[in-house]
Amino acid sequence: MLDEEWDNRLRLFISAIIQNQGHKMLAINNVTDHMHFFVGLNPNQSISDMMRFAKQESSLWINKEGLTKRHFNWQDGYGAFSHSISQINQVVQYIHNQKEHHKKITFLDEYKKLLRDFQIKYDERYLFKLPSD
């Protein structure tokens, strides 16, 4: 779980990881159980490689810093959606408003809506799992 006590440090750390790989971080934010970021993608690296590296390095950092009471790992998988240049401001605003947004809709419901909006077929067995204590 991402704690408000250190989540800003995590966002800065992940932003540095992304930007050090030649991508441009446009927006990043999180709530306690997930994170959103919006990236101008460097075409020299695949999205899957970018995500694998960001998740691996940030998990190592969280554990090294002792930020959680038990071992931290991100869940397998991620969601990636593309947007046009004309939508940049709208997406940035959406990401910056995550805390308010998730008072109205759960992450899982939001994710399913995104999949439907983008007309992506999915199998419930492979969706994100709610964190357990």
C-alpha positions as CSV (number, residue, x, y, z in Angstrom):
1,M,0.0,0.0,0.0
2,L,1.2,3.5,-0.9
3,D,1.3,5.6,2.3
4,E,0.8,9.4,2.1
5,E,3.8,9.7,4.4
6,W,6.1,8.7,1.6
7,D,4.1,8.7,-1.6
8,N,5.5,12.1,-2.8
9,R,9.0,10.6,-2.6
10,L,7.8,7.6,-4.6
11,R,6.4,9.8,-7.3
12,L,9.7,11.7,-7.5
13,F,11.6,8.5,-7.6
14,I,9.5,7.0,-10.4
15,S,9.5,10.2,-12.4
16,A,13.4,10.1,-12.3
17,I,13.4,6.5,-13.4
18,I,11.1,7.3,-16.3
19,Q,12.9,10.4,-17.4
20,N,16.3,8.8,-17.1
21,Q,15.1,6.3,-19.7
22,G,14.4,9.2,-22.1
23,H,10.7,9.5,-21.6
24,K,8.9,12.7,-20.5
25,M,6.8,12.5,-17.4
26,L,3.7,14.6,-18.0
27,A,1.8,13.7,-14.9
28,I,2.0,11.3,-12.0
29,N,-0.3,10.7,-9.0
30,N,-1.5,7.9,-6.7
31,V,-3.9,6.8,-4.1
32,T,-3.2,4.1,-1.5
33,D,-3.7,1.1,-3.9
34,H,-2.5,2.3,-7.3
35,M,-0.7,4.8,-9.3
36,H,-1.3,6.6,-12.6
37,F,1.3,8.3,-14.8
38,F,1.1,9.9,-18.1
39,V,4.3,9.7,-20.2
40,G,5.5,11.1,-23.5
41,L,7.0,7.8,-24.7
42,N,10.6,7.5,-26.0
43,P,10.2,5.3,-29.1
44,N,13.5,3.6,-28.4
45,Q,12.0,1.7,-25.5
46,S,8.8,-0.4,-25.4
47,I,6.1,0.3,-22.9
48,S,6.5,-3.1,-21.3
49,D,10.3,-2.5,-20.8
50,M,9.6,0.9,-19.3
51,M,7.0,-0.5,-16.9
52,R,9.1,-3.5,-15.9
53,F,12.1,-1.3,-15.1
54,A,10.0,1.3,-13.2
55,K,8.2,-1.3,-11.2
56,Q,11.4,-3.3,-10.5
57,E,13.5,-0.2,-9.5
58,S,10.7,1.4,-7.4
59,S,10.0,-1.9,-5.5
60,L,13.7,-2.3,-4.7
61,W,13.8,1.3,-3.5
62,I,10.7,1.0,-1.3
63,N,12.1,-2.2,0.3
64,K,15.6,-0.7,0.7
65,E,14.2,2.4,2.4
66,G,12.0,0.2,4.7
67,L,8.9,2.2,3.7
68,T,6.5,-0.7,4.3
69,K,6.1,-3.1,7.2
70,R,6.4,-6.1,4.9
71,H,8.0,-6.8,1.6
72,F,6.6,-4.6,-1.2
73,N,5.9,-5.8,-4.8
74,W,3.8,-4.2,-7.4
75,Q,1.1,-6.6,-8.8
76,D,1.8,-8.3,-12.2
77,G,0.7,-6.4,-15.2
78,Y,-0.4,-2.8,-15.9
79,G,-2.8,-0.9,-18.0
80,A,-1.6,1.4,-20.8
81,F,-3.8,3.7,-22.9
82,S,-2.8,6.2,-25.5
83,H,-4.2,9.6,-26.0
84,S,-3.9,12.3,-28.6
85,I,-2.1,15.6,-28.2
86,S,-5.5,17.4,-27.9
87,Q,-6.2,15.4,-24.8
88,I,-3.0,16.2,-22.8
89,N,-4.6,18.8,-20.5
90,Q,-7.6,16.7,-19.8
91,V,-5.5,13.6,-18.9
92,V,-3.1,15.6,-16.8
93,Q,-6.1,17.1,-14.9
94,Y,-7.6,13.6,-14.5
95,I,-4.4,12.3,-13.0
96,H,-3.9,15.2,-10.6
97,N,-7.5,14.7,-9.3
98,Q,-7.0,11.0,-8.4
99,K,-7.7,11.4,-4.6
100,E,-11.0,13.2,-5.2
101,H,-11.9,11.0,-8.2
102,H,-11.5,7.7,-6.2
103,K,-13.9,8.9,-3.5
104,K,-16.6,8.4,-6.2
105,I,-15.4,5.3,-8.0
106,T,-13.2,2.4,-7.0
107,F,-10.0,1.6,-8.9
108,L,-11.3,-1.7,-10.2
109,D,-14.6,-0.1,-11.4
110,E,-12.6,2.7,-13.1
111,Y,-10.3,0.2,-14.8
112,K,-13.2,-1.8,-16.2
113,K,-14.7,1.4,-17.5
114,L,-11.5,2.4,-19.2
115,L,-11.3,-1.1,-20.8
116,R,-14.9,-0.7,-22.0
117,D,-14.3,2.9,-23.2
118,F,-11.3,1.7,-25.2
119,Q,-13.2,-1.3,-26.4
120,I,-10.7,-3.8,-24.9
121,K,-12.0,-7.3,-24.3
122,Y,-10.9,-8.7,-20.9
123,D,-11.2,-11.7,-18.7
124,E,-12.1,-11.0,-15.0
125,R,-9.5,-13.6,-13.9
126,Y,-6.7,-11.4,-15.2
127,L,-7.8,-8.0,-13.7
128,F,-6.0,-6.4,-10.8
129,K,-6.7,-7.9,-7.4
130,L,-7.7,-5.8,-4.4
131,P,-4.8,-5.6,-1.9
132,S,-5.0,-7.8,1.1
133,D,-3.7,-6.7,4.5
